[in-house]
Amino acid sequence: MPSPNSSGDLRPDPDALLAQLQVQESLAGRGKLRIYFGASAGVGKTYAMLSAAHKLHSEGREVLAGVIESHGRTETAALLNGLELLPLKQVEYRDKQLPEFDLDAALQRKPSLILVDELAHSNASGSRHPKRWQDVEELLSAGIDVFTTLNVQHLESLNDVVGGITGIRVAETLPDTVFDAADEVVLVDLPADELLNRLKLGKVYKLPQAERASRNFFRKGNLIALRELALRRTADRLQGDVQAYRIEKSIGAVWQTDAALLACVGPSANAEHVIRSTARLATQLNAEWHAIYVETPKLQRLPSARRERILKTLKLAQDLGATTAVLAGNDVAGVMAGYARSHNFSKIIIGRSQRQFPWQPNHAARIAAQASDIDLIEIGVPPASAAAKAEDAAGRSFPRHLPKQGRIEWWGYGWALGVCALVTLLATPILPFFDLANIVMLYLLAEVLIAIRYGRGPAIFVALLSIASFDFFFVPPRFSFAVSDFQYLLTFGVMLAVGLTITHLTTGLRYQARIASDREARSRALFEFARALSGVLQTEQIFETSRQFLQRSFQAKTLLLVPDDAGRLQLPAAIPEEVANVAAALDMGIAQWAFDNASSAGIGTDTLPASNYLYLPLVAPMRTRGVLAILPHSRRWILIPEQQQQLYTFATLTAIALERVHYVEVAQDALVRMESERLRNSLLSALSHDLRTPLTALIGLSESLVLSKPPLQENQQLLAGALHGEMLRMSALVTNLLDMARIQSGEVKLNLQWQPFEEVVGSALRASGSALLGHRIEIRVAHELPLIRFDAVLIERVLCNLLENAAKYTPPGSHIVLAAVVNGRYLAVTVSDDGPGLPSGMEDAIFEKFTRGERESAKPGVGLGLAICRAIVEAHGGTIRARSAGAGAEFVFTIPLGSPPSMPDLEEQELRMDAAGGGAGNTGNTEKT
């Protein structure tokens, strides 16, 4: 940003230029994005994009049409002729094949320019990115230029506004940052009447759809409002482009492309009237506005009450929507004009002021002289109250009790007297050897030293004292104030003029140096604070670092409050002694309000300003991370805009550090869980593979013992049967372990076939027959279920696990029900029992691996059956849940129905075969179970 100097000239900011060069370097290998922007569908965005693409193609540019949505418009579709088309990929979504943009093919093809229509489009499930604008970001990162289209209703910031106008909330949106980051925006505009005429002619949608659109979205009022939004949003973006160009080219002249306003606040009593008048004018013009206060060395010596009033006026401007700033300088008019030029403000608004002296021009005349190309508006003086008049009168007179920065420092005058006496003593012995002109130089040196060290008052005093001393001690006749030579009067005048000039320049430089030193100190504090926070890894370290830096930078005591898992703020576990009084007097209710509303409260704010504390929420990109409770040393510094900005920056850095530490902990926990899961899966896979072969041999041997001939004795037969049963149970456990390991590793692939669900029910009942002995089984499968597309082996495993789980946790003789019905677009399968039910709070956790309904139980199993069920059902695109139903438990899982293929007509096939002489026989039989 160009910075204005005291004369109002613009000089490029080296830091801004360096940052700009870095941005340009980072964008050097990035593609360019052009957005064809319009108010609604049908204005001709795609048509304009294709026309521009044809022109570039004719000039030799390589153009690829990635995805174009013509919506049946013949004029638009005709423009595709002559352009290379990228084949769309087919994405399976809910048993349908949807055409989508093929990002990988586009990256592999890597054209110079690609056309990607409808930037806000949502990609089908299974695509790499959920949104098309994310595909475009990847294309741009690969160095490919992109042309695309966008409607105003798809901008995220305007989504609620458009919904309020049209009554229709658009679901497909994109962040405004994508729109603002585009290299070029081309507005495609069409009047509402012409667009409605195109709609009636079927040039926007086909006639049946066009009739519905004209009754809903495409109403004339809606189109006019959307057109205004599109024009305003484009103008806002162009304003940023104009400002960036002015900065890049260091253009100092004001371009009156916008009605931006600059209000100048002074120490007079009508400053609030200026602010309120500017706010009303900005509302009428729908323009942005700034409010600034230029602080000169003279204004720094104002009484405390008047300085407080200036800061409150700036706070009022900020509350009314202005951007505020406090600037330092010697020439108020020059700083105002320079600020207006650097921000391209076309109008400066000031309060009407009177001249203190007839020969002295007022601020309006000086601004007009330095900024003749800027409109100047003077606000009249309102009838002042008696208190304001008294305050202004008190301010004009030298106050008896000045604040610290304006109080008379008598020791400075003492040093001035001493330095003048010292120069006199040193000059007396050398008087016979040097001319009087050289003696004058010694006094001028003393004036410079006093002005640099002690400021304006002592410098003027030493200038007058130097003239008197030079006249009394050195000018003939000596030791009297009589002057024998008239030329010495000129010497006295020159001494006084030079002394006052040196005093004025030195004081101004001293003031500017102090302001620069303060700014450098604030920047250094921010840099050191950010560097200190970059290395912390614990919340306690962040608290200690922020406390130390805030106490050092603001002379304020600070306490960091962070929320618990329930979102309630908590005091730190260890509170240092120096902030123990802060914790004792803290109002946790105000702090919690600031946290919940992400808004500051307390001193210097509009919420509970009588509080002695400032409660500043730590708002991070993802969420609010805590609250800084600050007890300032002085209430006044909270009102200074620079201090507020510094403090808010400190809070933002603290919030980002807290969020970074949080996600570091999350990442560490996730890494530990991933490694634990990987180790557990490896162990499961290894154990299940190694145990499966010996288990198979043991099952065979035990079965041979049971079926051995001649038969074993009765007790041996019982032992052999028990051994065989335990071997089968162990084999089932190992099978579950192996299945879970395969599912976790992604090795299981679904063999999806269209088939009747009743067959899987029958096979599952047969496979679970031994586990269901002694239980009453009821089957409630709806008649004429449609064909379902699923993996029969895996769904059979789900049913077996659910049935065996019900039998395991219910006593013999219990009632188990297996039901299957069509529920909307899904087949819902329920397995319920009348057993003890599920433990409270275990409805979701019971599907986790190695989780059992009873933690300590003699019932066999390792808690993998239900986890396998969930993995299989979710792989089919369904869901599974559990709940306590009445006196027992109920497990329900769903499978998508899809669209089954049409069955062939068997009679027609037989007739055809007969006609062909093939001889039709019995083509099959139908079995109903």
N, C-alpha and C positions, 0 to 999 in steps of 0.2 A: 504494500500500500504506500503510495507516495505520501511523504510527511510534509505538512506545511511549516515553513519557517516563519519568523516574525514579520517578514514582508509579504507573506501570502503566496510566495512562489512554491512550486511543487518540485520536490526532489525525490528520485526513486529510492525506495527503502532497500538497502542491500540485502537484508534478510528476505524480504518478499521476492526480490529478483532471484536470489539463490534458490528459494523454495520453488519458484516457477520453473527454473531451469531443471530442477530435479524431477518435477512432475512431467515436463516435456520429455526428459530422457526416459522416464519409466513408460511413457506412452509411445515411444518411438517405434517399438515393434508390435504395437497393438492395432487391431483393425479399427476402422471408422464406422460409427453407427449413425445412420440417418433414419429419423422417424417421420413418417407421413401421418400427421395428427389431424383429427377431425372431431366434430361435435357428436356425430352418430353414424350408424351404418348408412350406406347409400350416398354419402357425399362425394365419393370418387377417390378414396385414398389408394385402394389397390390399383385402380385405373391409372392414377398419376404415377404410382411407383413403377408400374410396368412400362408406361410411356418413357419415363426417365431411363429405365433399364435398356429399352430398345435404342435410345439415342446413344448411350454409352457403348452398347454392343456394336452399333454401326461405326463407332470411332475406334474399334479394335479392342475394347475392354472385354475380358473373359467374364461372362455373366452366367450364373447357374440359378434356376428357379427351384429353390429348396422345397417350399410348400406354398401354394397359392389357393386361397379360398374364394372361388368365383361366385358361389351361392346361386348358380344357374344363370348368371348375367352374361348374356351372349357377347356384349361389347367387351367385357373384361376377359372372357375366355378366348376371344379372338386375338388378344394381344399376346397370348402364350405362344402363338405360332412364330417360329424362328428362334425361340429361346430353348436352351438345353434344359430338360426337366429331370430333376432328381427323383428316382422311384421312391415311393413311400413304403415304409415297412409296415407289416401287419402285426399288431399287438393284440394278444388274446385278453379279453376283458369280459368276464361274466358269460363265458361260452360264446362270445362274439368276436369277430375279427375287426379291429378298428384300424384305419389307416392313420399313421402318425409320421411326423418328420423323422428322417433317418439321420441322426446326428453323426454317428460313426462313419457312415458313407460320405457325408459332407466333409468331415475332417480328413478322410482319406483322399477324397477328390481335391480338396483345398483349392477352390477357385479364387480368383481375384475379388469377385463380388458375388454374394449370394442373396437371394430374395426370400425372406421368411415372413409370411403374412401373419397377422393377428398375434401381436407380441404378448398379450395377456392370456393367451390360450393355456388351459390346464391339460397337461399330458395325461394319457391313460396310465392306469396303474401298471407298474412293471417297467416304465421308461426310466432312463437314467436320472432325469430331473423331473420334479413334479410340475414345473412351470416352463413354458417355452422361452421366457426371457432368460432363464438360466442356461438353456441351450445356446441362446444368442451370446451370453457372456463367454461361454467356452469357445464359440467361434471367433469372437473378438480377440480373446487371449491367444488364439492360434494365428493371429495376423490376418484374418479374413474380414473384408469390409461387408457390412450387412445393411440392407434396406428393409424396413419393416413398417407396419401400420399399427395405429393405436387410436382408440376412441377416448374421449375425455372422461366418460363414466367409469373407465377401468383404472383411473388413478386412485391410489389408496386414500389420499388425503381428501378427495372429493366424493368418496363412496357414499358417505352418509348424506352429503348435500344433494347428490343426484337422487338418492333414495327418497329424500323428503320432497323433492320436486316431482318426480315421476311416480312415486308410490311403489317402485320396483327396486329392490336391493340387488345390485349386480354382485355375483359370487366371484367372478374371475377378476382379480385386481393385481396390480404390481406396485412395488414401492416407488414413490416419487423420485428417489435417488437415481433410479434407472433412467427416468425421463430427463432429469436434470443433467445427468452425465453424458447424454447423447451429444455427439459432435455437431449434429445439425438437426433442426426440427423444421419441417415444411408443413405449414398450415394449409389444409385443403378445406375450403369454406364454401358453403352453399346456402342461399336464403331458405327460410323455412317453407315458403310457398312453393318454390321450385322443387324442393325435396319431396313435399307432399304430392306434387304433380307426378314426379318420377315414381313414387310409391303406387299411385293409382294406375299408372301405365304398366305396372309389373316389372319395372327396371330395378327395383330394390329387392323385393321378394316375389315369389309366385303369388298369383292373385288370391287364393284362399288364405294364405299366410299374411298377405298384405292387408287384407280386410281386418284380420284380428289385430295386426300391429297398429293400424290406424285408430282402432278403438281403445288401445291401451297406451303403449309407449309413444307412438308417433302421433301425438297431438300437437297442435301448433304451439301452444304455450310451452310445452315441454321442449320442443325443438328450439324455440327462441332462447329459453333459459340455458339450455346446453350449449348453444352457440356462443352466448355471452361468456360462459365458463371457459370454453375453449379459447376464445380470444383473449380473455384476461390471463389465463394460464400461460399462453404463448407470449404475451407481453411481459409477464413477470420473468420468464426465462430470457427473453431478449434483453431485458434490463440488466441482468447479470452478465450477458455477453458484452453489452456496451461498456459496462464498468470494467470488465476484464481487459477489453481492448484499450481503454483509456489508460489503465495502469501499465499495460505492456508497452504502449507507445509514449508513456509519460506525457499525456495530453493535459495541459493545465486549464484550457478554456472550458467553460461550462456548456454542456450540450443539453438544451432544455427539452429532453425527450420524456421527462417525467415530472410530475407536480410534487416532488419531494420537498419537504419544508424543514428549515433549520431555525429553531427558536433559541435565542440567546438570553441567558439568565444573568442578571446583574444583582448588585446589592440593594437596589431600590425596593421600595415597598410594593410596587406594582408588578413584581416579577411573577407572582401567582396569577395575576390577571393575564399576563402575556402567555403563560403556559395554558391556561384554560381556553383562551381565545385560539391559540394554535391547535389545541386538541379538537375544538369544534370545527375549525377550518379543515383540518386533516380528515375528519369524518365526512364533511361535505364533499371534499375532493377525492375521497377514498385513496389517500396518499399516505406513504410512510413519513415519519418525522423524527428528528433528533432534537435533543435539548442539551446545550453545552454551557459551561461556565468557565470563563477565562480568568484565571487567578494570576494577578500581577503582584510584584513586591509590595505595592501600595495596599492592595486588597488583603494581603496577608496580615496587615496590622489592624484590620477591622475588629471591633469588639466581638466578644464571644457570641452575644445574642444575634448579631447580624449574620455571622458565619453559620450559626445553627439554622437561621431562617433560609439561607441559600441552600443548604443541604436538604432541608425539608422540601423546598421547592423542587429540587431535582428528584427527590423521592416521589413527589406528586406527579411529575412528568413521567416517571417510570411506571407508576400505577395507571396512568392514562394511556399507556401504550408506546411511549417514546423510548428511544435508545439514548442513554445519558452518558456524558463524559465530562471530566474536569481537565481542562488544558492549562498549561503554564506558558506564560509569555509576557513580554514587556508591552507589546502593542496589541491591544484588545481587538481593534478593527482588523489588523493584519492576520491575526490568528483565526478570527471568524471567517474572513474571506478565504484563507488557505484551507480551512476545514470544509467549507462549502464547495470549493473547487475539487478537493480530493475525493469527495463523496458525490459529486455531480448534483448538488442541490441547486435548484433553479430559483428558490425564494428564501430570503433571510427575513426573519420576523424579530423585531426588537421592540422594546418599550420606548415611548416618547420621553426624551430627556431634555433638560434645560442646560444652557451653557453656564458654567461657573464664572467665566470671564468673557467679555464681549469679543475679544480676539481669539478665543479658543474654540475650535469647531467641535460640535458634539459627535457622538458615535455614528449617527446616521450619515453625517457629511463625510466622515473619514471612511466609512464602509463604502459609500457611494463612489468615493474617489479611488479606492483600491479595487473595487469589484463592480465596474460599470456595466458588466454583462450579466449581472445577477439582479433579479427583482428584489426590491427592498420594501418591506411592509412595516409601518410603524403602528403600534397598538396604543390607543389613547389612554390617558391616565384616568383611572376610575376615582370616584370620590373617596379619599382616604379617610380612614377612621382616625380618631384622636390618638389612639395608641400607636398606630403606624407613623403618624406625623411626629409624635414625641420620640419614637424610636429612631426615625431618620434624623431628627434634630440632634439627638444624643450621639448618633453615629458621626455626624459631621464635626462635632466638637471633639477635642482630644479627651478621651475618657480618663477618669481619675484612676480607675482600676482596670488595667488592660489584662487580657489573657497573657499567658506566658510568652507567646511568640511576639506580642506587641508591647510588652512592658518595657519601660525605659531601663536600660542596663547602665547604671551610673558608673560602674567600674570601667566600661568602655571609654567614657569621657575622661575618667582619671588617667587611663593609659594614654589617651590623646594629649592631655596636659603634660604628662611625663615625657612622652616622646618629643613634644615640641621643646620642652626645657632642655632635654638632652642634646637636641640638634643645636640649640642656641649655645650651650656650653662648648660643644665640639667646634662650632664655627668661630667662636671668639678668638682662640689662639691663632687661627690660620687667616684671620682677616687681613693682616699686613701682606700676606703672600698671594691672595686670590682676589679677583674682582667680585663685586657684589652680585653679578649675574650668576657666578658659581655658587654663591651662598644660597641664592634662590633655589637652585637645583636640589640642594639638601632638604629644603622645606617641602618641595614637591615630592621628593622620595618619601618623606615622612607621611604625607597625605595618602600616597598610594598604599603604603604599608597599613595604615590605620583603616583605610577603606576596605582592603582585602580582609582584614582580620575582624573588624568590628562593625562594618556596615555604614549606612548612610549618615545617621546622626553624628556619631563621633568623627566621621570624615569631614563633614561640613564644619564642625566645631574646630577641628585642627586646621582647616583651611583659613578660617577667620583668625584663629590664634597665631598662625604662621605669619600672616600679613602684619598683625599688630607687633609681633616679636621682631620681625625683620625691620619694621619702621622704627621701633623704639631703640633697638640695640645696634643697628648697623647703618641706617640711613642718616647722613649728616643733616642737621646737628644731632649727634647721638644722645641717647638717654632722654629723648623727648619725642612727642608725636608731631612736632612741627616738621615741615618738608621744605627744604631750601630750593630744591630743583623740581620744577613742574613735571619733568619726565618721570619722576618716581611714581606719580599718581597713575600714569599709564602702566607702570610695572605692577603696581598694586592691583589694578583692574585685570591685567593679564593673569596674575597669580590666582586671583579669585575665580576667574572664568575657567582657567585650566584646572584648578582644584575641584571646582564643581563638576566639570565635565568628566574628570577622572573618577570622581566619586560616583557619578551616575552610571558610567560604563562599568566600573568595577563592581558596584552593587548589583547591577543587572547580571553580569557574568557570574557573580557569587550565587545569586538566586538560581540561575539556570543550572549551574554546577550542582547545587544542592538537589534540585528536582531530578536531574539526570542520575545523581547518586542514589536517590530514593528509588527510582525506577530500576536501576541496575541491581540494587539490593533486593527488590521484589523478584526480579527475574532470577537472580542467583539463589534466592530462597526456594523458588519453585523448582529450579534445576536440582538443587541439593536434596530437596524433599522427594522428588521423583526418583532420583538415583538411590536414595536410601530405601524407598519402598520397593524398588525393583529386586532387591535381594532378600526380602523377608519371606518366610515360609510359614509363619504362624500368626494367628490373630493377635496374640499378646504382643508380638513384635510390632505389628501395625499400630496397636494402641499406644505403645511407648514411643514409637517414632513420631506419630502425629501429635502426641501431647508435647513432646520436646520442641518440635518445629513451630507449632502454633504458639506456644508460650514464648519462644524466642522471637517470632516474627510479629506477633500482635500483642504481646504482654497480656495474654489471656490464659486463664486456667481452663483446661479441656478435659472432658470425660467422654469416652467412646462407649456407646451402648449398642449391643448386638442382640438380635432376636434369638429365641430358642426355637425348637421345632414347631411349636404352636404359634409362632409369630409374635410372642410377647417379649418386649425388651427386658434385658437383664443387666444388672450392674456387673462390672468385671469381678472376677474371683479375687484378684489381688489389687487393691486400690492404693496407690502411693500416698504418703502422708501429705504431700503438698496439694493434692486435690481431694483430700478427705472432706473438707468443708463443702466442696462442690457437690459431692455425692450426698452429703447429709441434707442439703437444702434443695435438692433436685425435685422437680415436679414430674413424676413418671407419667402422669396423665397427659400433660402437654407433650412430652416426648413421644408417647405412644400415638397421639393424634398426628404429630408430624410424620411419624413412620408410616402410619396407615394411609395418610393422604399424600405422601411424598411432597410435602409442602413445608417450608420453614415456618417457625412460630417463635413468639417471644419478642425480645427487644429488637427494634428496628424493622418489624414486620407489621402486617395488618391484623395478625392473630395474636391476641393477648400481648400487646406491646408494652404493658406495664410490668411484665416479668423482667427480672434482672438477668435472665439467661437467654441465650439464643440457641434454639433447637434446630439444627440443620440436618435434613435427611441426606443420607448417603445413597444417591440414586445411581446405580450402575446400569449398564446396557440391558441386563436381563431382569433385574428386580432391585428393590430397595434393600440395601445390605445392613443398615443400621442408622444411628442418629449420633451426631456430634453435639454434645451439650457444652456450650461455651459461656464462661463468665468473663466478660471483657473488663479490662482495667478502667476504661472510660466508656460511657455510653455513646460519646460523640463519634468515635471512630467507626462505629457500626454504620453510620449514615453516609460516610464518605464512599462514593461509587467505586474508586480504585480499591479501597480496602474490601468492599463487598465482593468485587470480582476476584480479588486475590483469595479471599476466604472460600468462595464457591469453587474456585479451581483446586484449592487444597482438599475440599470435601470430595470433589470428583475423583481426584487422584486416590484418595483414601478408599472410596467406594470401589474403584477399579482394582485396587490392590486386594481388598477383601474378596471380591469376586474371583480374582485370579487364584488366591489361596484356596477358596472353596473348590474351584474346579481342579486344582492340583490334588486336593484330597480326594475328590471324586475319581479322578483319573488313577490315582494310586490304588484306591479301593477296587476300581474296575479291573486294573491290571492284576491285582492279587486274586480276585475272583476268577478272572480268565485263566490265570496260570493254574489255580486250584482245580478249575473245571477241566482244563486240558489234562492235568495229571490224573484226575479221577477217571476221565473217559479212557485214557490210555490204560490205566490199571484195570478198568472194567473190561475193555476189549481184550487185553492180554489174558486176564483170568478166565473170561468166558470162553475164549478160543482154546486155552490150555486145558480147561476142565471138561470141555464138551466131549472130546474123544474118550477119556476114561469113563465119563458118566454114561455114554452110549454103551460102552462095553459092560459096565455094571448093571445097566438096565436089562441088557440082553441076558446076562448070567442069572440075574434074579428072576427074570421071566422063565428061564429054562428050569430053575429050581421049582417054580410054582407049577409048571406043566410037565415036570419030569415023570417018567414012567420007569419002573412002577412008582406009584404015588408015595410021597413021603409020609412019615407018621404025622399024626394030627398036630402035635406041638411043633414039629419041624415045618409043617405046612403053614401054620400061623406065622412063624418067624419069617419064612420065605415071602409070604404075602405082605407082611409089614415092611420087610426090606425092599420089596418091589415098589410099594407105595411111596416110601421115603425117597427112593431113587427117582421116581417120576416127579415128585414134588421138587427135588433138587434140580432136576433137568428143566423144569418150568422156570425156576428162579434164574438159572444160568441163561435160558433163552431170553428172559426179560432183560437181563443185564446186557446181553449181546445186542438185542434190538435197540435198547436205549443208546448204546455206544454208536450204533450205525446211524440212528436218527440224528444224534448230536453232531456226528462228523459229516452229515449230508450225503451219506452213501445210498440211502433208501430212495428209490425212484418209483413213483406211482404208476401202476399199470391200470389206467383208467379205461373202463369198458361200460357201455350201456347194458344194464342187466337188471332183472327184478330183485327187489330187496328181500322178498320172502325167502328166496333160496339161501341167502346168507344167514337169515334168522334160523332156519332149520339146521344148517351145518354148525352154527355156533352152539345150538342146544345139544347136538350130538357130541361135539367136542367137550362140552362142559358137563356131560352127563354124570360123571363120577363125583364132581364137586357139588352138584345139585341134588344128590340123593338125600331123601328125607325132607325136601322142601316142596311146597305146592307152587307150581309154575303156571302162570296165566299169560297167554299170548293175546294181545289186542292190536293186531295189524289191520289197518283199514283196507277195505276191499278196493280192488282196481287201482292200486298204486301205480303211478307212471314209472317208466324205466328211469333208473338213476345211474348217473355216470360216477363210478367209484372203483376203488381197488378192493376186490372181494376178499382177498387174503387179509389185508390190513383191517378192513372194517369188521371182518369176523374176529380178529384179535381184539378189537375194541369191545365187541359184544361179549366175548368170552371173559375178558378182564372185568367188565362191569357185573356180569352175572356171578362170577366167582367171588368178587368183592362183596356182593350182596349176600351170598351164601355164607361167606366166612364170618361176617359180623352180625348174623342173625341166628337165633337158636333153631334147632331142627323143628320142622313143622311150620315154619314161617311162610308167609305168602309173598311171593316175588312176582311182579308184573312187568312184562316187556311190551311196550306199546309203540306204534309207529303211525303218525298221521301227517298229512300235508298241512303246513302252516305257512301260508303266503307263498314265497318263492323258495321255501326250504322244506325238506323232510325232517320232522322232529321225531327223534327216537328217545323214549323214556324207559329207564330201568328203576323201579321203585320197590321198596320192601317195607315191612312193618316192624323193623328191628328197633334198636335203641336210638337211631338217628345220628346226626353228625355233632361233634363237639362244637360249642358256641365259638364263633369267630374263625372256624377252620374251613369255611366254605370255599375260599380261594386257595389257601395254603395247602389244602389236601392234594392238589394237583402238582405240587413241587416234588422234585426227586427226593427219595428216601424220607418221605413224610408219611406217617401212618396215622390213622384215626385214634389209635391208642398207643401212647408212647412206650409203655411197658406192657407187653402182652405176650401170652403164650401162643397166640395165633401165628402161623407161619407167614413169611413174606418180608421183603425189605423196603417196601414203599415205592415200587417202580411202576406198578400196573396202571395207576391213574395218570402218572406222568406220560407213559407211553400212549395212553388213550388221547390225552390232550394234543400231543405232538402229531398223531395220525390225523385227528379230526381237523386241526388247524392246517395241516398240509393239504387237506381236501377243500379248504376255504370255508370251513364251518366253525362253530363254537361249541364249547362244552362247559356246563356249569353244574354245581351241586347245591342242594339246599335240604333243610329238614322239612318234611311234609307230614304233618300230623304226628303219628307215632313212629315214623321211620325216616329213611333217607331217600332222596330222589336225585338221579343223575339224568340230565337231558343233554343230548348233543344233536347238532343240526348238520345237514349236508345240502348244498345248493341243488335245486332241481334242474336248472338248465333247460335247454330246449331239445328234447329227445328227437332223434331222426324219425322220419315217417316210415311206417312199416309197410312192406310190400303186400299187395293184394294177392293172396295165395290162389284164390279161384281163378283170377285172371292169368296167373302164371301157368296153372294147370291147362287152361284153354289154349294158351299159346303153345305149350309143349305138345298138346294133342294135335294142334294144327300143323306143327312141325314134324309130327310123326314120332315124337320122342317117347310117347307112352308115359302118361303121368301115373304115378302110383301114389302111395301114401307119403305125402311130403313131410310128415311129422305128426306128433300128437301133442296135445296140451295137457299138462299135469297141474292140478291145483292142489296145494298143500294147505 
